[in-house]
């Protein structure tokens, strides 16, 4: 065999493997693989039989034909849109029938038989048509038995291609699995106000309840993601609930006309109102699943945690939960750094949006399709002070002694900034301009506190400053408000590295919710032991308001703002490492004014 032929075979093989990779990463159906294999076989046969020694343009035409046939295979095997099953497997075992206020429903049982899952339960009417940008309405009753075996569509949000998402999992999470079971796309819809429940299998009574709010910058996200699945907590005798809520422009658009038409004279906080509606549903119905409606802990991560933080001082949420878990965000500082804006800002942004679409009225905007508006998520994803859901800054409410929670479990990770700075690293050339651009008159103090002399030092310093400003510092503010109000407060610092996401933003969730895979090589024995500890702290806190329990290192309350429980290579109390930076941020944001 000639060298030329060998190179041709290697080249064709590499192209074929690339085609298969595109099919797999893009979630194309099995037909794509079959057709691509057939087309490739036909191309090779034709090329080797009819084109040896042919002119170059005939050979080029053969390759072009092969690529066109591959494009046809992609078109034919596009991934279908399909609801995500609550439990994997063709025929999961069904639960008994549960009766709630709106009717009867039946869920499915996890493969190991330990947990019952009830998915896609409506807690409000679909917020579509005339109900777009209105307070959520009570759900309607249904006839027969609702099959609660698939998750409802995720809330309307901008979407990446399946290929992009797969590459993100490979690069960011390192845990991509090649399987034929996920060759479909989950649905996205405005009709997304549904909740999901995990409970221990069998009879249950008066169990603690955890209601979780997912993150995603109030722009993206869904309630069925495996890291914060309710499976882990349910195995610790907890009832776990999470929900879809309106996101982006559908959840946080504000408009003066909407204020006028609202019976409560509100606008801009529809996503928060959805969460409150879900909590009300849980309060009324969770006893049917074995939960204690008087012992509810509200939890959230990132923007979900910001929502929890806001609901802690919302008059509408009073009595709907007792305790809170806040991961990697609060809006308790004097100037919340993300997911929050003042009402005037919200109205101004809403006016700009209306002008952009040439809408003379809310009716005109409601007439637009969800697909036409969904790209506005980036401009409309902020909690606001609307006078109804929130009457003032949460910090101001706390200082008046107004709050809804009686105990707080919260914290942040050592590398919160990593995903946000993935494509925006600092170096010696841009470090000072970055600091001055954000900190203005306080920049000299920051630069003196974080001097750098190499590109690596500049990158590390900016990552720490960014993470502390947007995530760590608001937790420091919450600590002090909790102590002022004599609320028991327990703060953690998560720093455990692993082969997956590590201590990046959201990296703690798979540990805290007890979902570290048993056989994954990305985690070691320490990871699994740490997850067991964190899950036990969580379960204890949800049950009693105190995370401490037998066999666990003592977790002291954070009475001075600097005493944290370290979740890393070891578990034990540690001290906050950034008091000097926090002091500057206090002055910069007017904390003491």
FIMI-311048 format. One record per residue (C-alpha): x, y, z. Coordinates in steps of 0.2 Angstrom, whole numbers, plus 5000, padded with zeros to 4 digits. Layout:
<atoms>
XYZ ...
</atoms>
This chain:
<atoms>
500050005000 500750174995 501050315007 499750414998 498450285001 498850275019 498650455021 496950455012 496350315024 496950405039 496150565033 494450485029 494450395046 494750555055 493350645046 492250505049 492650505068 492350695068 490650665060 490250535073 490750665087 489650795080 488150675080 488450625098 488850795105 487350865095 486150735102 485650675085 484650515084 485250345080 484750375062 486050495060 487450375065 486650235053 486550355038 488250425041 489050255041 488050205025 488550365016 490350355022 490450175016 489650224999 490850364997 492350255001 491850114989 491450244975 493150334978 494150174978 493350094963 492950234951 494150374955 495950304957 496950414946 495550534942 495750714940 495850814956 494150904953 493250734952 494050684969 493550854976 491750834970 491650654978 492150734995 490850874993 489550744989 490050655005 489850805015 488150855008 487550675012 488150705030 487250865030 485650775025 485950645039 486050785051 484350855044 483450685045 484150645063 483850805072 483550775090 481750775095 481050885109 480450765123 480050785141 481350735153 480850575163 480750595182 481650425184 482750345171 482150175163 480850115151 479550065164 479950135182 478850065196 477350185200 476950255217 475250245225 474050385222 474150545231 472750665233 473050855233 471951005232 471751005213 471550815211 472450645212 474150605205 475350465204 477250475203 478650345200 479950265211 481850275209 482850125202 483450085219 481750085227 482250215240 481350375233 479650425226 479750565213 478150665208 478550775194 477650915184 476350955196 475551125192 475551255206 474751395195 473851425179 475051435164 475551625163 475251635145 474151755134 473351885145 474151805160 475851855154 476551985167 475251955179 475251885197 475151695196 473351625197 472751465207 472951305197 471451225190 470851055195 471050905184 470050745181 470650575183 472450535189 473850645184 475350555178 476750645187 478150545179 479050675168 479750845172 478750995165 479651115152 480951225158 480451405159 480651515143 482551555141 483851585128 484551415122 486251355116 486451225103 486651045110 488351045103 488851195113 488151125129 489050955126 490651045124 490351155139 490150995149 491750925143 492751085146 491951135162 491350985171 492350845163 490950725166 490150705148 489450525145 489250445129 487450365129 486050345117 484750385131 484950575130 484750605111 483350725113 483150905118 482150955134 480651065130 480551255134 478951345137 478151495145 476951365152 478251315166 477451345183 477551165189 478451085204 479250925208 479350825224 480550695231 480050595246 480650435255 479750275248 478350215259 477350285273 478050455279 477350585291 477850755297 479550745289 480550915287 480250995270 481651075259 481051195245 482351235232 482551375220 483751355206 485051475200 485451535182 485551725184 483651735184 483851705165 484151515163 484051355173 482851215176 482251115192 482850935187 484750955186 485650815194 486750905206 485350975216 484150835213 483050785229 483650605229 485050635241 484050725254 482550615252 483650465257 483950565273 482150565277 481750735270 480350795258 481150895244 480251015232 480851125218 479951225205 480051315188 479751505189 479651635176 481351695170 482151845161 480951965152 479451845157 479851855176 480652025179 479952145166 479352305174 478052435166 477052575172 475552505163 475652345172 475652435189 474052515184 473252355179 473852255194 472652245209 474152245219 474952395210 476552285206 477652245192 479452175189 479452035202 478351895193 479751765196 479751795215 477851795215 477951625206 479051565220 477851625234 476451545225 477351375225 477751395243 475851425246 475451265237 476751175247 476051235263 474351175258 474751005251 476450945257 475650845271 474850725258 476650675254 477150655272 477950825274 477750945289 476951105283 477551195299 479451145296 479951215279 481751265274 481951375259 483551345249 484351415234 485951435225 486651585215 485251685208 484051565217 484951615233 484651795229 482851755228 482851665245 483751815252 482351935245 480951825252 481751835269 481052005270 479551995259 477952025268 477051905256 478251765262 477951775280 477451615288 477851505272 479551445278 480551435295 482351425289 483451465274 484951395265 485851525254 487251465243 488451595234 487351745234 486251865245 485452035242 485852085260 487152215256 486852405255 487152385236 486752205230 488052175216 486952065205 485152005202 484452165209 484052345204 483052485210 481252515204 481552665194 482952575184 481752425181 480452545174 481652635163 482352475156 480552415153 480152575143 481752545133 481152375129 479452435124 480152565112 481352435104 479852325099 478752475094 477452425106 476152555111 475352455125 475652305135 474352215124 475552245109 476952155119 475852015125 475351985106 477251955103 477751765103 478851705118 480151665105 480251855099 480551915117 481651775125 483251865119 482852005131 483351895146 484951985148 484152155150 482752095162 483351985175 483352085191 482352075207 481652255211 480852355225 479052355219 478252405235 477252245236 478452095235 479852195242 479452365251 481252415254 483052355253 483252195263 484652275273 483352405278 482052285283 483352185294 483852345303 482052365308 481952185314 480952135299 481351955293 480451795290 481751665294 482251595311 483951515306 485251535292 486451415284 487451495270 489151515262 490251535247 491551445237 493451475235 493351505217 491651585214 492351695200 493051555189 491651535177 491351715175 493151755171 493451605160 493651715144 494151875153 495751845162 496751985170 498652015166 499852155170 499252265156 497452265161 497452225179 497452415185 496152465173 494952325178 495152385196 494952565193 493452535181 492452455195 493152535211 493352715206 493952815220 494352665231 495452585217 497152645225 496652555241 496252395232 497852405222 498852425238 497952275246 498252165231 499952215223 500552115208 502152095198 501751955186 500351905174 499851755185 499851865201 498651985192 497551855186 497451775204 497151945212 495751995200 494851825202 494951845221 494352025221 492951985208 492351835218 492351925235 491452075228 490051985220 489851835231 490851835247 490552005254 488651995253 488651845264 489751945276 488352075276 487051945280 488051875294 488052045303 486252075300 485851905307 486851935323 485952105325 484252015324 484851865335 484551745321 485651585323 486851595308 488051465301 489251505287 490351385277 491851405265 491951275252 493651235244 493651055239 494551015222 494050865212 494150805194 492550895190 491951075193 492951085210 492551245221 491951345206 490251435207 488951305210 490351165213 489651135231 487951085226 488350905221 489050885239 487750975249 486350885241 487150715242 487250675224 489050635221 489050485210 489650325219 490650255204 491350415196 493250425195 493150615196 492850605214 493850515228 493550445245 493750615253 492450695241 491150555246 491550575265 491350765263 489750755254 489050635268 489550765281 488850915271 487250815268 487150775287 487350955292 485951005279 484750875285 485050925303 484851105300 483251075290 482550965304 483051075319 483851235314 485551175320 486751085308 487651005322 487450815326 488250665332 489950615323 490150785315 491450925319 490651065329 490051205318 490051365328 488851505324 489651655315 489451785328 490951895323 490651885304 492351795302 492051615309 491751495295 491551305293 492851245280 492251115268 493851055260 495250925262 494750935280 493150985289 493351115303 493151295308 494251425300 494351615299 493751735285 495251785274 494751945267 494252065281 495252215274 494452205257 492752185266 493152345276 493452445259 491852375252 490852435268 491452615265 491252605246 489452545247 488952655262 488552505274 488652605290 487652755283 
</atoms>
